[in-house]
Amino acid sequence: MMICRGIRGAITVDANDRELILEATRKLLALIIRLNGIQPKDIASVIFTTSPDLNAEYPALAARQLGWWDAPLLCGHEMSVPHGLPLCIRILIHWNTERDPEKIHHVYLEKATALRPDKAKLPPIDESELESWIHQQLSLWDDRNRRLDQSGA
C-alpha cells in the first residue's frame, strides 16, 4: 500500500552564490533520488529551506532542473537560531511509496552531517555516474525550455 513518507536531507555550501546553491542542491537531490529509486510522479510535495544567510537562488530550481516539473515545491528560511548551521540547504520530500521507513536513505552531506551523524554513512555511489545523470537531466531541462520558448508558452 502506498503511504506518504518523508525523506530528509541537507548540504552546506561555501558561500551565498547562485551556482553553488544550485550545484549543491542538485547533488543532494540526485543522491536522494538514486538511493531511493524515486520517480517524479510519486512526489507529493517538497519543502526546501535555507539558513538565513542563503538567498542568492531558490533551491527548488534545482528540482525543476532534475525533472520535477509538476511537483509542488516550496522554499523558505530556517529559523535564525544562534547555534544553527550556517550556509545550509535542507530538504523534506513527501514521497508516496511502499518502502518501509527503515529502508529509506536520508542524505546529509558536507558540514550538514553534523545535523544527523547517524545518517551520515551512505551506501557506495558511483560519483561519475551520478554526475552523468545530473548532466543528462540538465540537458533535458534545457531542451524543455527551448521548446517552451519556441512555442511561446
MDAnalysis code that builds the backbone (N, CA, C; Angstrom):
import MDAnalysis as mda
import numpy as np

u = mda.Universe.empty(459, n_residues=153, atom_resindex=np.repeat(np.arange(153), 3), trajectory=True)
u.add_TopologyAttr("name", ["N", "CA", "C"] * 153)
u.add_TopologyAttr("resid", np.arange(1, 154))
u.add_TopologyAttr("resname", ["MET", "MET", "ILE", "CYS", "ARG", "GLY", "ILE", "ARG", "GLY", "ALA", "ILE", "THR", "VAL", "ASP", "ALA", "ASN", "ASP", "ARG", "GLU", "LEU", "ILE", "LEU", "GLU", "ALA", "THR", "ARG", "LYS", "LEU", "LEU", "ALA", "LEU", "ILE", "ILE", "ARG", "LEU", "ASN", "GLY", "ILE", "GLN", "PRO", "LYS", "ASP", "ILE", "ALA", "SER", "VAL", "ILE", "PHE", "THR", "THR", "SER", "PRO", "ASP", "LEU", "ASN", "ALA", "GLU", "TYR", "PRO", "ALA", "LEU", "ALA", "ALA", "ARG", "GLN", "LEU", "GLY", "TRP", "TRP", "ASP", "ALA", "PRO", "LEU", "LEU", "CYS", "GLY", "HIS", "GLU", "MET", "SER", "VAL", "PRO", "HIS", "GLY", "LEU", "PRO", "LEU", "CYS", "ILE", "ARG", "ILE", "LEU", "ILE", "HIS", "TRP", "ASN", "THR", "GLU", "ARG", "ASP", "PRO", "GLU", "LYS", "ILE", "HIS", "HIS", "VAL", "TYR", "LEU", "GLU", "LYS", "ALA", "THR", "ALA", "LEU", "ARG", "PRO", "ASP", "LYS", "ALA", "LYS", "LEU", "PRO", "PRO", "ILE", "ASP", "GLU", "SER", "GLU", "LEU", "GLU", "SER", "TRP", "ILE", "HIS", "GLN", "GLN", "LEU", "SER", "LEU", "TRP", "ASP", "ASP", "ARG", "ASN", "ARG", "ARG", "LEU", "ASP", "GLN", "SER", "GLY", "ALA"])
u.atoms.positions = np.array([
    [0.842, -1.174, 0.000],
    [0.000, 0.000, 0.000],
    [0.894, 1.247, 0.000],
    [0.549, 2.208, -0.840],
    [1.302, 3.465, -0.917],
    [0.991, 4.343, 0.285],
    [2.038, 4.853, 0.899],
    [1.934, 5.758, 2.040],
    [2.835, 6.952, 1.741],
    [2.447, 8.120, 2.194],
    [3.301, 9.296, 2.041],
    [4.323, 9.303, 3.177],
    [5.600, 9.217, 2.803],
    [6.681, 9.207, 3.784],
    [7.600, 10.398, 3.540],
    [8.290, 10.812, 4.574],
    [9.229, 11.923, 4.458],
    [10.646, 11.434, 4.270],
    [11.363, 12.127, 3.406],
    [12.797, 11.894, 3.235],
    [13.485, 13.215, 3.542],
    [14.482, 13.161, 4.399],
    [15.214, 14.363, 4.782],
    [16.601, 14.345, 4.184],
    [17.115, 15.544, 3.998],
    [18.485, 15.701, 3.550],
    [18.949, 17.115, 3.795],
    [20.256, 17.291, 3.794],
    [20.830, 18.627, 3.955],
    [22.251, 18.632, 3.411],
    [22.673, 19.817, 3.008],
    [24.028, 20.023, 2.487],
    [24.419, 21.463, 2.784],
    [25.704, 21.701, 2.906],
    [26.181, 23.070, 3.081],
    [26.937, 23.517, 1.839],
    [27.025, 24.836, 1.684],
    [27.795, 25.440, 0.595],
    [28.845, 26.362, 1.214],
    [29.784, 26.807, 0.390],
    [30.867, 27.656, 0.894],
    [30.527, 29.140, 0.911],
    [29.494, 29.536, 0.133],
    [29.150, 30.960, 0.050],
    [27.732, 31.116, -0.477],
    [27.178, 32.302, -0.296],
    [25.847, 32.633, -0.809],
    [25.974, 32.970, -2.291],
    [26.055, 31.929, -3.106],
    [26.297, 32.055, -4.539],
    [25.288, 31.196, -5.289],
    [24.661, 31.770, -6.310],
    [23.608, 31.077, -7.062],
    [24.066, 29.702, -7.548],
    [25.204, 29.647, -8.227],
    [25.663, 28.377, -8.799],
    [26.015, 27.359, -7.719],
    [26.604, 27.814, -6.628],
    [26.914, 26.890, -5.529],
    [25.639, 26.305, -4.930],
    [24.620, 27.141, -4.765],
    [23.344, 26.671, -4.215],
    [22.712, 25.645, -5.145],
    [22.669, 25.940, -6.447],
    [22.055, 25.009, -7.399],
    [22.854, 23.715, -7.513],
    [24.166, 23.830, -7.597],
    [25.007, 22.635, -7.720],
    [24.857, 21.728, -6.501],
    [24.903, 22.313, -5.316],
    [24.775, 21.522, -4.088],
    [23.396, 20.884, -3.980],
    [22.364, 21.635, -4.324],
    [21.001, 21.095, -4.237],
    [20.801, 19.979, -5.246],
    [21.347, 20.149, -6.455],
    [21.253, 19.070, -7.453],
    [21.954, 17.813, -6.955],
    [23.131, 17.970, -6.360],
    [23.862, 16.802, -5.845],
    [23.061, 16.107, -4.748],
    [22.543, 16.893, -3.810],
    [21.743, 16.334, -2.718],
    [20.522, 15.594, -3.258],
    [19.780, 16.248, -4.143],
    [18.581, 15.621, -4.713],
    [18.925, 14.382, -5.522],
    [19.973, 14.472, -6.336],
    [20.354, 13.328, -7.168],
    [20.667, 12.114, -6.303],
    [21.381, 12.318, -5.218],
    [21.682, 11.200, -4.319],
    [20.416, 10.631, -3.691],
    [19.539, 11.505, -3.222],
    [18.283, 11.031, -2.627],
    [17.466, 10.258, -3.660],
    [17.370, 10.795, -4.867],
    [16.607, 10.152, -5.944],
    [17.187, 8.784, -6.271],
    [18.493, 8.740, -6.493],
    [19.139, 7.499, -6.921],
    [19.154, 6.441, -5.808],
    [19.425, 6.846, -4.584],
    [19.491, 5.871, -3.487],
    [18.126, 5.297, -3.130],
    [17.067, 6.059, -3.388],
    [15.724, 5.611, -3.006],
    [14.861, 5.176, -4.191],
    [15.346, 5.345, -5.411],
    [14.565, 4.953, -6.587],
    [13.311, 5.800, -6.772],
    [13.423, 7.086, -6.512],
    [12.259, 7.982, -6.582],
    [11.933, 8.332, -8.028],
    [10.652, 8.280, -8.349],
    [10.138, 8.737, -9.643],
    [9.390, 10.050, -9.418],
    [9.531, 11.019, -10.326],
    [8.848, 12.306, -10.143],
    [7.344, 12.180, -9.898],
    [6.704, 11.213, -10.528],
    [5.247, 11.053, -10.385],
    [4.834, 10.661, -8.959],
    [5.787, 10.175, -8.169],
    [5.483, 9.739, -6.806],
    [5.721, 10.821, -5.749],
    [6.143, 11.992, -6.181],
    [6.401, 13.090, -5.247],
    [5.094, 13.799, -4.925],
    [4.755, 13.866, -3.644],
    [3.560, 14.604, -3.216],
    [3.881, 16.094, -3.127],
    [5.011, 16.433, -2.514],
    [5.467, 17.822, -2.422],
    [6.868, 17.831, -1.826],
    [7.518, 18.988, -1.943],
    [8.871, 19.134, -1.414],
    [8.998, 20.508, -0.764],
    [9.606, 20.528, 0.410],
    [9.899, 21.782, 1.100],
    [11.414, 21.929, 1.183],
    [11.907, 23.050, 0.682],
    [13.313, 23.403, 0.776],
    [13.436, 24.545, 1.768],
    [14.417, 24.469, 2.644],
    [14.712, 25.617, 3.496],
    [16.204, 25.904, 3.409],
    [16.535, 27.154, 3.671],
    [17.939, 27.538, 3.728],
    [18.173, 28.275, 5.038],
    [19.408, 28.256, 5.470],
    [19.765, 29.102, 6.604],
    [19.575, 30.553, 6.149],
    [19.358, 31.474, 7.089],
    [19.057, 32.858, 6.717],
    [20.136, 33.542, 5.873],
    [21.351, 32.998, 5.858],
    [22.437, 33.615, 5.092],
    [22.462, 33.203, 3.622],
    [21.510, 32.381, 3.180],
    [21.437, 31.972, 1.769],
    [20.188, 32.556, 1.122],
    [20.389, 33.357, 0.081],
    [19.257, 33.925, -0.653],
    [19.588, 34.233, -2.114],
    [20.706, 33.716, -2.624],
    [21.120, 34.012, -3.994],
    [20.281, 33.280, -5.040],
    [19.584, 32.207, -4.648],
    [18.713, 31.464, -5.572],
    [17.783, 30.572, -4.769],
    [16.648, 30.276, -5.387],
    [15.722, 29.305, -4.798],
    [16.287, 27.904, -5.029],
    [16.508, 27.109, -3.988],
    [16.998, 25.754, -4.209],
    [16.011, 24.883, -4.987],
    [14.738, 25.220, -4.963],
    [13.742, 24.434, -5.700],
    [14.009, 24.424, -7.200],
    [14.692, 25.438, -7.711],
    [15.026, 25.444, -9.140],
    [15.812, 24.193, -9.513],
    [16.666, 23.721, -8.622],
    [17.443, 22.507, -8.889],
    [16.536, 21.299, -9.098],
    [15.432, 21.225, -8.365],
    [14.482, 20.116, -8.545],
    [13.835, 20.196, -9.923],
    [13.476, 21.390, -10.353],
    [12.920, 21.553, -11.704],
    [13.949, 21.117, -12.738],
    [15.193, 21.507, -12.533],
    [16.258, 21.151, -13.471],
    [16.473, 19.644, -13.546],
    [16.102, 18.930, -12.489],
    [16.260, 17.471, -12.479],
    [14.986, 16.739, -12.897],
    [14.004, 17.472, -13.420],
    [12.828, 16.821, -13.987],
    [11.585, 16.831, -13.133],
    [11.603, 17.484, -11.995],
    [10.415, 17.559, -11.142],
    [9.589, 18.770, -11.547],
    [9.090, 18.738, -12.782],
    [8.383, 19.872, -13.380],
    [7.004, 20.081, -12.777],
    [6.351, 19.022, -12.348],
    [4.969, 19.127, -11.873],
    [4.822, 19.005, -10.357],
    [5.894, 18.714, -9.668],
    [5.818, 18.545, -8.206],
    [5.632, 19.899, -7.522],
    [4.757, 19.969, -6.514],
    [4.636, 21.204, -5.732],
    [5.906, 21.418, -4.896],
    [6.540, 22.566, -5.082],
    [7.785, 22.887, -4.388],
    [7.621, 24.186, -3.613],
    [8.230, 24.260, -2.446],
    [8.147, 25.460, -1.617],
    [9.514, 25.722, -0.991],
    [9.926, 26.990, -0.995],
    [11.181, 27.389, -0.358],
    [10.900, 28.324, 0.804],
    [11.751, 28.271, 1.804],
    [11.651, 29.170, 2.943],
    [12.972, 29.203, 3.683],
    [13.051, 30.052, 4.694],
    [14.244, 30.134, 5.536],
    [14.011, 29.380, 6.834],
    [15.077, 28.792, 7.338],
    [15.059, 28.197, 8.672],
    [14.966, 29.318, 9.703],
    [14.568, 28.977, 10.890],
    [14.610, 29.938, 11.998],
    [16.055, 30.396, 12.209],
    [16.229, 31.632, 12.612],
    [17.559, 32.170, 12.881],
    [17.952, 31.829, 14.316],
    [18.428, 30.620, 14.497],
    [18.825, 30.127, 15.816],
    [20.322, 30.423, 15.998],
    [20.731, 30.978, 17.122],
    [22.137, 31.359, 17.308],
    [23.137, 30.231, 17.025],
    [22.803, 29.008, 17.359],
    [23.734, 27.895, 17.135],
    [23.387, 27.092, 15.877],
    [22.565, 27.660, 14.992],
    [22.179, 26.974, 13.758],
    [23.347, 26.825, 12.795],
    [23.233, 25.868, 11.904],
    [24.281, 25.597, 10.918],
    [24.201, 26.622, 9.792],
    [25.255, 27.411, 9.574],
    [25.214, 28.412, 8.507],
    [25.395, 27.792, 7.124],
    [24.974, 28.547, 6.106],
    [25.161, 28.173, 4.699],
    [24.619, 26.772, 4.411],
    [23.451, 26.486, 4.955],
    [22.873, 25.142, 4.885],
    [21.570, 25.127, 4.092],
    [21.444, 24.139, 3.225],
    [20.228, 23.881, 2.452],
    [19.638, 22.586, 2.990],
    [18.365, 22.625, 3.340],
    [17.678, 21.433, 3.862],
    [16.498, 21.108, 2.958],
    [16.130, 19.851, 2.970],
    [15.028, 19.407, 2.124],
    [14.180, 18.394, 2.884],
    [12.885, 18.483, 2.667],
    [11.937, 17.479, 3.154],
    [11.072, 17.092, 1.965],
    [11.225, 15.858, 1.526],
    [10.460, 15.336, 0.390],
    [9.317, 14.502, 0.937],
    [8.113, 14.793, 0.504],
    [6.935, 13.970, 0.823],
    [6.753, 13.024, -0.362],
    [6.993, 11.740, -0.113],
    [7.105, 10.741, -1.170],
    [6.071, 9.644, -0.978],
    [5.278, 9.407, -1.999],
    [4.312, 8.304, -1.996],
    [5.063, 7.028, -2.355],
    [5.115, 6.100, -1.410],
    [5.938, 4.908, -1.592],
    [5.374, 3.733, -0.804],
    [5.819, 2.555, -1.186],
    [5.521, 1.347, -0.423],
    [6.717, 0.947, 0.447],
    [7.797, 1.693, 0.340],
    [9.019, 1.378, 1.080],
    [8.823, 1.585, 2.580],
    [9.351, 0.656, 3.362],
    [9.317, 0.781, 4.821],
    [10.240, 1.917, 5.261],
    [9.883, 2.619, 6.336],
    [10.685, 3.773, 6.774],
    [12.161, 3.451, 7.015],
    [12.433, 2.287, 7.559],
    [13.827, 1.948, 7.867],
    [14.657, 1.666, 6.614],
    [14.010, 1.558, 5.462],
    [14.734, 1.311, 4.207],
    [14.925, 2.590, 3.389],
    [14.472, 3.711, 3.922],
    [14.630, 4.999, 3.240],
    [16.011, 5.561, 3.563],
    [16.688, 6.043, 2.526],
    [18.006, 6.659, 2.694],
    [17.854, 8.171, 2.797],
    [18.116, 8.711, 3.974],
    [18.181, 10.155, 4.180],
    [19.631, 10.554, 3.898],
    [19.838, 11.745, 3.341],
    [21.177, 12.116, 2.880],
    [21.624, 13.430, 3.519],
    [22.741, 13.377, 4.211],
    [23.351, 14.559, 4.832],
    [24.789, 14.648, 4.344],
    [25.132, 15.791, 3.738],
    [26.438, 15.949, 3.101],
    [27.185, 17.170, 3.631],
    [28.485, 17.156, 3.409],
    [29.365, 18.259, 3.808],
    [29.228, 18.507, 5.317],
    [29.157, 19.751, 5.735],
    [29.065, 20.059, 7.172],
    [27.702, 19.695, 7.753],
    [26.727, 19.444, 6.889],
    [25.387, 19.066, 7.359],
    [25.367, 17.676, 7.982],
    [26.434, 16.908, 7.834],
    [26.487, 15.602, 8.508],
    [26.389, 15.776, 10.025],
    [26.752, 16.956, 10.518],
    [26.652, 17.228, 11.961],
    [25.200, 17.248, 12.440],
    [24.265, 17.498, 11.522],
    [22.849, 17.532, 11.896],
    [22.323, 16.151, 12.261],
    [22.786, 15.139, 11.531],
    [22.348, 13.758, 11.761],
    [23.529, 12.815, 11.551],
    [24.446, 12.760, 12.494],
    [25.596, 11.867, 12.341],
    [25.183, 10.415, 12.118],
    [24.022, 10.038, 12.638],
    [23.528, 8.671, 12.475],
    [23.116, 8.376, 11.036],
    [22.935, 9.408, 10.221],
    [22.535, 9.224, 8.820],
    [23.667, 9.575, 7.855],
    [24.853, 9.867, 8.375],
    [25.954, 10.360, 7.545],
    [26.566, 9.285, 6.651],
    [26.475, 8.025, 7.047],
    [27.067, 6.953, 6.241],
    [26.092, 6.539, 5.150],
    [26.566, 6.619, 3.899],
    [25.731, 6.278, 2.746],
    [26.256, 5.023, 2.067],
    [25.373, 4.313, 1.351],
    [25.851, 3.185, 0.550],
    [26.816, 3.700, -0.521],
    [27.669, 2.830, -1.049],
    [28.596, 3.264, -2.103],
    [27.822, 3.827, -3.302],
    [28.365, 4.886, -3.883],
    [27.736, 5.507, -5.047],
    [28.833, 5.840, -6.057],
    [28.544, 5.601, -7.321],
    [29.476, 5.923, -8.396],
    [29.337, 7.409, -8.715],
    [30.304, 8.213, -8.264],
    [30.243, 9.673, -8.419],
    [30.174, 10.093, -9.887],
    [30.933, 9.420, -10.756],
    [30.924, 9.813, -12.172],
    [29.576, 9.483, -12.813],
    [28.967, 8.376, -12.415],
    [27.642, 8.027, -12.933],
    [26.609, 9.032, -12.439],
    [26.739, 9.454, -11.189],
    [25.824, 10.444, -10.622],
    [25.946, 11.773, -11.373],
    [27.176, 12.220, -11.623],
    [27.397, 13.461, -12.380],
    [26.835, 13.350, -13.790],
    [27.021, 12.192, -14.407],
    [26.474, 11.957, -15.756],
    [24.962, 12.084, -15.759],
    [24.330, 11.501, -14.761],
    [22.872, 11.560, -14.654],
    [22.408, 13.000, -14.478],
    [23.099, 13.760, -13.623],
    [22.744, 15.164, -13.411],
    [22.858, 15.935, -14.724],
    [23.949, 15.739, -15.459],
    [24.135, 16.452, -16.734],
    [23.077, 16.057, -17.755],
    [22.684, 14.794, -17.758],
    [21.609, 14.345, -18.654],
    [20.303, 15.066, -18.309],
    [20.001, 15.176, -17.027],
    [18.778, 15.870, -16.606],
    [18.831, 17.353, -16.968],
    [19.996, 17.973, -16.822],
    [20.144, 19.382, -17.187],
    [19.942, 19.586, -18.685],
    [20.397, 18.627, -19.498],
    [20.169, 18.704, -20.949],
    [18.683, 18.624, -21.264],
    [17.977, 17.730, -20.581],
    [16.522, 17.626, -20.780],
    [15.828, 18.922, -20.367],
    [16.288, 19.537, -19.284],
    [15.747, 20.823, -18.812],
    [15.952, 21.905, -19.880],
    [17.173, 21.958, -20.425],
    [17.464, 22.944, -21.471],
    [16.595, 22.713, -22.700],
    [16.455, 21.442, -23.121],
    [15.604, 21.111, -24.276],
    [14.164, 21.525, -24.019],
    [13.675, 21.240, -22.838],
    [12.293, 21.593, -22.485],
    [12.095, 23.109, -22.547],
    [13.032, 23.849, -22.012],
    [12.919, 25.311, -22.031],
    [12.986, 25.873, -23.443],
    [13.834, 25.280, -24.301],
    [13.891, 25.717, -25.707],
    [12.555, 25.486, -26.398],
    [11.967, 24.309, -26.172],
    [10.664, 24.002, -26.790],
    [9.593, 24.972, -26.303],
    [9.597, 25.270, -25.011],
    [8.616, 26.214, -24.466],
    [8.817, 27.609, -25.050],
    [10.070, 28.025, -25.197],
    [10.355, 29.336, -25.787],
    [9.872, 29.405, -27.231],
    [10.089, 28.316, -27.979],
    [9.680, 28.286, -29.385],
    [8.171, 28.271, -29.538],
    [7.480, 27.652, -28.593],
    [6.019, 27.571, -28.686],
    [5.351, 28.833, -28.150],
    [6.139, 29.688, -27.509],
    [5.574, 30.917, -26.955],
    [4.854, 30.708, -25.643],
    [5.020, 29.527, -25.037],
    [4.332, 29.224, -23.763],
    [4.981, 29.925, -22.604],
])
